[in-house]
Amino acid sequence: MLWIALHLPLLSLESFAATLTGEQAQAPLALVDAHHIATVNAAAQALGVEPGQKRATALALAPDLLIGQADAARDAAALTAIAHAALAFTPSVCMQPSHDPSRGADTVLLEVRASLRYFGGPAKLLQRLREAVTPLGHRIQAASAPTPLGAALLARGPKRVHLQEKAALQRALDALPVWLSGAGLAHAEALQGMGLATLGELRRLPRAGLARRFGTAMLDELDRAYGERPDPRVPIVLPARFDSRLELFARADSTAQVLHAASMLLARLAAWLAAQHALVRGFTLAM
């Protein structure tokens, strides 16, 4: 097997920015969840706004800060469009949940071994894949590996790695920060106290001791990532009918605002059509 992982590190911000005009999207942005800052863009970060701050604190630091509400459904709709674009290259596409349990899925996985010859090899397939998802307006971090979880972890890591051999995968995973895994993030404080910084250091510890202290979930995750245990995935099913909506952040007083949002919906429609190798003769845009 060969899996490609498409990780969207800025999914929430980018899905919110799709509801804004170009000028608004360049302003300092922040999303709040339960009255605290959940994520910020670079412009807001430069003004001192950081995740975890209270809303009032963020506004004191950046009075012109544009604040939106974090929306899991909006993020899911954006990620679904990426998955639809991926279905044009292989029927084996699935979602990978974030390593942070407080967030939803943030990575799309494709099993592409059977598609390599048709698309001219891994490099050309990846290039075509990037071209397909570019109109959807997301920053993509891509990685390839023989296991789905291994590819997902590498896509979240600091380097873009594309591997096809199990031995190379294991070496690359060994160098990753331990907190990139779900179990590692859940026990980050304890692992840091033990002086463990990478997955390789964690993996070299006695398994029985790890199981007693942290439970079997950590070992199971490591085994699936490294290819020591099967990791079956259920592919998503393309819906027979396309239906997508986008709620504008602010009142639309100009044609440009409406066209900006409509272009994003059209990009999602195009991804859905490409997955079916189909076309439409007409469509309805409801406002």
C-alpha positions as CSV (number, residue, x, y, z in Angstrom):
1,M,0.0,0.0,0.0
2,L,1.0,3.6,-0.5
3,W,-0.9,6.3,1.3
4,I,-0.8,10.1,0.7
5,A,-1.8,12.3,3.6
6,L,-3.1,15.8,2.9
7,H,-2.9,17.7,6.2
8,L,-4.6,21.1,6.6
9,P,-2.9,22.9,9.5
10,L,-5.0,26.1,9.0
11,L,-8.3,24.4,8.3
12,S,-10.4,26.4,10.7
13,L,-9.0,29.8,9.8
14,E,-9.2,29.1,6.1
15,S,-12.8,27.8,6.2
16,F,-13.7,31.0,8.1
17,A,-11.7,33.2,5.6
18,A,-13.8,31.7,2.8
19,T,-16.8,33.7,4.2
20,L,-14.8,37.0,3.9
21,T,-13.8,39.2,1.0
22,G,-10.1,39.5,0.0
23,E,-9.5,42.7,2.0
24,Q,-11.1,41.2,5.2
25,A,-9.2,38.0,4.9
26,Q,-5.9,40.0,5.1
27,A,-6.8,41.6,8.4
28,P,-5.8,40.2,11.8
29,L,-8.2,37.2,12.3
30,A,-9.0,35.1,15.3
31,L,-11.5,32.4,16.0
32,V,-13.1,32.0,19.5
33,D,-14.5,29.0,21.2
34,A,-16.1,29.2,24.7
35,H,-15.0,32.9,25.0
36,H,-11.3,32.0,24.5
37,I,-9.1,32.5,21.4
38,A,-8.9,29.1,19.6
39,T,-6.7,30.0,16.6
40,V,-5.2,33.1,15.0
41,N,-3.6,34.1,11.7
42,A,-0.1,35.5,11.3
43,A,-1.3,39.1,11.3
44,A,-3.0,38.7,14.7
45,Q,-0.1,36.8,16.1
46,A,2.2,39.7,15.2
47,L,0.1,41.9,17.4
48,G,0.5,39.5,20.4
49,V,-2.8,37.6,20.1
50,E,-2.4,34.0,21.0
51,P,-4.6,30.9,21.4
52,G,-5.9,30.5,24.9
53,Q,-6.3,34.2,25.6
54,K,-9.6,35.6,26.6
55,R,-11.6,37.5,24.0
56,A,-11.2,40.8,25.9
57,T,-7.5,40.4,26.2
58,A,-7.1,39.8,22.5
59,L,-9.2,42.9,21.7
60,A,-7.1,45.0,24.1
61,L,-4.0,43.9,22.2
62,A,-5.5,44.3,18.7
63,P,-8.6,46.6,18.7
64,D,-9.1,46.0,15.0
65,L,-9.1,42.2,15.4
66,L,-11.7,40.5,13.3
67,I,-13.2,37.7,15.5
68,G,-15.3,34.8,14.2
69,Q,-16.8,31.8,15.9
70,A,-15.1,28.4,15.6
71,D,-17.5,26.1,13.7
72,A,-16.9,22.4,13.4
73,A,-19.6,22.0,10.8
74,R,-18.0,24.7,8.6
75,D,-14.6,23.0,8.9
76,A,-16.1,19.6,8.1
77,A,-17.6,21.0,4.9
78,A,-14.3,22.4,3.8
79,L,-12.5,19.2,4.5
80,T,-15.2,17.2,2.7
81,A,-14.5,19.2,-0.5
82,I,-10.8,18.2,-0.3
83,A,-11.9,14.6,0.1
84,H,-14.1,14.9,-3.0
85,A,-11.2,16.3,-5.0
86,A,-9.1,13.3,-3.8
87,L,-11.7,10.9,-5.0
88,A,-10.9,11.8,-8.6
89,F,-7.6,9.9,-8.1
90,T,-8.6,6.8,-6.1
91,P,-11.8,5.4,-4.6
92,S,-9.9,4.7,-1.3
93,V,-10.2,8.0,0.5
94,C,-10.8,8.5,4.2
95,M,-10.5,11.1,6.9
96,Q,-8.0,11.2,9.7
97,P,-9.0,12.8,13.0
98,S,-6.8,15.4,14.5
99,H,-4.3,14.4,17.1
100,D,-6.0,16.9,19.4
101,P,-9.3,15.3,20.6
102,S,-10.9,18.7,21.0
103,R,-10.8,19.2,17.2
104,G,-12.4,17.2,14.4
105,A,-10.7,15.7,11.4
106,D,-8.0,17.8,9.7
107,T,-6.3,15.3,7.3
108,V,-7.5,13.5,4.1
109,L,-5.9,10.1,3.3
110,L,-5.7,8.5,-0.1
111,E,-4.5,4.9,-0.9
112,V,-2.9,5.4,-4.3
113,R,-0.8,2.3,-5.1
114,A,-3.2,1.1,-7.8
115,S,-3.3,4.7,-9.3
116,L,0.4,5.3,-9.8
117,R,0.8,3.8,-13.2
118,Y,-2.3,5.6,-14.6
119,F,-1.1,9.0,-13.4
120,G,2.6,8.5,-14.3
121,G,4.1,7.8,-10.9
122,P,4.0,9.2,-7.4
123,A,5.5,12.7,-8.2
124,K,3.1,13.4,-11.1
125,L,0.1,12.1,-9.2
126,L,1.0,14.3,-6.2
127,Q,1.4,17.3,-8.6
128,R,-2.0,16.6,-10.2
129,L,-3.5,16.2,-6.7
130,R,-2.2,19.6,-5.6
131,E,-3.5,21.3,-8.7
132,A,-7.0,19.8,-8.0
133,V,-7.2,21.1,-4.4
134,T,-5.6,24.5,-5.0
135,P,-8.9,26.2,-6.1
136,L,-10.4,25.2,-2.7
137,G,-8.1,27.7,-1.0
138,H,-6.3,25.7,1.6
139,R,-2.6,25.3,2.6
140,I,-1.8,21.6,2.2
141,Q,1.0,19.7,3.9
142,A,1.5,16.4,2.0
143,A,3.4,13.2,2.9
144,S,3.5,9.6,1.6
145,A,4.0,6.4,3.5
146,P,3.2,2.7,3.4
147,T,0.7,3.1,6.4
148,P,-2.2,5.6,6.7
149,L,-1.4,6.7,10.2
150,G,2.3,6.9,9.3
151,A,1.5,9.2,6.4
152,A,-0.8,11.3,8.6
153,L,1.9,11.8,11.3
154,L,4.6,12.7,8.7
155,A,2.2,15.2,7.1
156,R,1.9,16.9,10.5
157,G,5.7,16.9,11.0
158,P,8.3,19.6,10.2
159,K,9.4,18.0,7.0
160,R,7.5,16.9,3.8
161,V,8.5,13.3,3.5
162,H,7.5,10.8,0.7
163,L,8.5,7.2,1.4
164,Q,7.5,3.8,0.0
165,E,9.6,1.4,2.1
166,K,8.7,0.3,5.7
167,A,12.3,0.7,6.9
168,A,12.5,4.3,5.7
169,L,9.1,5.0,7.3
170,Q,10.3,3.7,10.7
171,R,13.4,5.9,10.6
172,A,11.3,9.0,9.7
173,L,8.7,8.3,12.4
174,D,11.5,7.9,15.0
175,A,12.5,11.5,14.5
176,L,9.1,13.0,15.0
177,P,8.1,14.9,18.2
178,V,6.2,12.6,20.5
179,W,3.3,15.0,20.9
180,L,2.3,14.6,17.2
181,S,0.5,11.4,18.1
182,G,-2.8,11.5,19.8
183,A,-1.6,9.4,22.7
184,G,1.6,11.4,22.9
185,L,-0.3,14.7,23.1
186,A,-2.6,13.3,25.8
187,H,0.4,12.3,28.0
188,A,2.7,15.1,26.9
189,E,3.5,16.4,30.4
190,A,4.3,13.0,31.7
191,L,6.4,12.1,28.7
192,Q,8.3,15.4,28.9
193,G,9.0,14.7,32.6
194,M,10.5,11.3,31.6
195,G,12.8,13.1,29.2
196,L,11.2,11.7,26.0
197,A,11.1,14.0,23.0
198,T,10.6,11.8,20.0
199,L,8.6,8.7,18.9
200,G,11.8,6.8,18.6
201,E,12.8,7.4,22.2
202,L,9.3,6.4,23.3
203,R,9.3,3.3,21.2
204,R,12.6,2.1,22.7
205,L,11.1,1.9,26.2
206,P,9.9,-1.5,27.5
207,R,6.4,-2.1,26.1
208,A,5.1,-3.7,29.4
209,G,6.0,-0.6,31.3
210,L,4.4,1.7,28.8
211,A,1.2,-0.3,28.9
212,R,1.0,-0.2,32.7
213,R,1.6,3.5,32.9
214,F,-0.2,4.8,29.8
215,G,-2.5,2.0,28.8
216,T,-2.6,0.0,25.5
217,A,-3.9,2.8,23.3
218,M,-0.4,4.4,22.9
219,L,1.1,1.1,21.9
220,D,-1.7,0.4,19.5
221,E,-1.2,3.8,17.8
222,L,2.5,3.2,17.5
223,D,2.1,-0.2,16.0
224,R,-0.4,1.0,13.4
225,A,1.8,3.9,12.4
226,Y,4.9,1.8,12.1
227,G,3.2,-1.0,10.2
228,E,3.4,-3.6,13.0
229,R,-0.4,-4.0,13.2
230,P,-3.2,-3.8,10.5
231,D,-5.0,-0.5,10.2
232,P,-8.0,-1.0,8.1
233,R,-9.8,2.1,6.9
234,V,-13.4,2.6,5.7
235,P,-13.5,4.7,2.5
236,I,-15.9,7.6,2.3
237,V,-18.8,7.4,-0.1
238,L,-19.4,10.2,-2.5
239,P,-23.0,11.6,-2.1
240,A,-25.2,11.2,-5.1
241,R,-26.4,14.8,-4.8
242,F,-24.2,17.9,-4.3
243,D,-25.4,20.3,-1.7
244,S,-23.1,22.8,-0.1
245,R,-23.7,26.1,1.7
246,L,-21.6,29.0,2.9
247,E,-22.8,31.6,5.4
248,L,-21.2,35.0,5.0
249,F,-19.6,36.5,8.0
250,A,-21.0,39.9,7.4
251,R,-23.8,41.5,5.4
252,A,-23.1,41.5,1.7
253,D,-23.4,45.0,0.3
254,S,-21.6,44.4,-3.0
255,T,-21.5,42.0,-5.9
256,A,-17.8,41.2,-5.0
257,Q,-18.8,39.7,-1.7
258,V,-21.4,37.5,-3.2
259,L,-19.2,36.4,-6.1
260,H,-16.3,35.6,-3.7
261,A,-18.5,33.2,-1.7
262,A,-20.1,31.8,-4.9
263,S,-16.7,31.0,-6.4
264,M,-15.8,28.9,-3.3
265,L,-19.1,26.9,-3.7
266,L,-18.3,26.4,-7.4
267,A,-14.9,25.1,-6.6
268,R,-16.5,22.6,-4.3
269,L,-19.0,21.6,-7.0
270,A,-16.1,21.1,-9.5
271,A,-14.4,18.8,-7.0
272,W,-17.5,16.7,-6.6
273,L,-18.0,16.5,-10.4
274,A,-14.3,15.5,-10.9
275,A,-14.7,12.7,-8.4
276,Q,-17.6,11.3,-10.6
277,H,-15.9,12.2,-13.9
278,A,-19.1,14.0,-14.7
279,L,-20.4,17.4,-15.8
280,V,-23.5,19.5,-15.2
281,R,-25.5,21.5,-17.7
282,G,-26.9,23.9,-15.1
283,F,-27.1,24.6,-11.4
284,T,-29.1,26.7,-8.9
285,L,-27.4,29.2,-6.6
286,A,-29.8,30.0,-3.8
287,M,-29.4,33.2,-1.6
